[in-house]
Amino acid sequence: AEYRDGHIPGAVFFDIEAIADHSTELPHMLPGPTQFGEAAGALGIGDGDIIVVYDSIGLYSAPRVWWTFRIFGAKKVCILDGGLPRWKAEGRPLEKGEAKPAAKKFTAEMHVGAVAMLAAVRMALAGDGVQVVDARPADRFAGKAPEPRPGLRSGHMPRSFNVPYARLVENGQLVSRARIEAAFTDAGVDLDKPVITSCGSGVTAAILTFALESIGKEPR
């Protein structure tokens, strides 16, 4: 509904709930490559296209979509700095309704190494070589606030670190390199070691991934 009410001219709506694995009850889990390729192609996104992702908050769900496209082989994926709020603040045009792009061919090949499986996470938590970093707010990480989805236990994975995603975002944009580095190091994260990012349902972890890549790290 937000998209139909006003979006950047020509932009298409990527629904992270619909373009997902529906064989599980967990929300917006990654789809398979066939499903993703068909969905991306139907949105008018094809092989070799430059893809610019934005959201209505500024920097919240866009990194998840950025990460998802890259998982499936897109080479040129960017995030609009400041998102829709900055676009509006600069007086740029909007259009209403739905875009109707011509379908294209998107060849999806999944980069499985960019996704940590359960066994890899368990190994990381048990050892000192790889760090698991949680993007949730501090009160949820500490178990002092309930999880938003009913039935989930509060707290965090033992020996994981907490870098709340909000520390990395200001006015819909990433904070400076120095502040990104400080957010991680203040939490006890060694930026010279590999990082697996995590969160409540697979959205805000991508903000941490995006921030780490912006300072030259390659997490998953």
Secondary structure, 3 states (H helix, E strand, C coil): CHHHHCECCCCCCCCCCCCCCCCCCCCCCCCCHHHHHHHHHHCCCCCCCCEEECCCCCCCCHHHHHHHHHHCCCCCEEECCCHHHHHHHCCCCCECCCCCCCCCCCCCCCCHHHCCCHHHHHHHHHCCCCEEEECCCHHHHCCCCCCCCCCCCCCCCCCCEECCHHHHEECCEECCHHHHHHHHHHCCCCCCCCEEEECCCCCCHHHHHHHHHHCCCCCC
